[in-house]
Amino acid sequence: MRPRRVLRQLPLAARHSPSQHATKHAEGTGHPVTRSFEPGEEWFYDYRSGQFFRGPHLAPPTSHPQSQPAPGPEGRVPANWEALLNS
């Protein structure tokens, strides 16, 4: 399994985004596993171990529409979104 760009970005984006939504959700709810929502990617990430893994097949939808950019939706993400990431 070789997830594309999100493999490198998930820990950074999920843990250091301005709202840190995924990390806060994992810590606050006891839901430690997240899954890619990128088209063609089927990996899972476990916050407890910091490891990626293949999980079960899930019911559709399994990704955002191919026509929707990431980050998205188009026109609603600030042009400087990368500069807004926490360091």
Buried (B, 14 or more C-beta within 10 A) or exposed (E): EEBEEBBEEBBEBBBEBEEBEBBEBBEEEEEEEBBBEBBEBBBBBBBEEEEBEEEEEEEEEBBBEEEEEBEEEEEEEEEEEEEEEEE
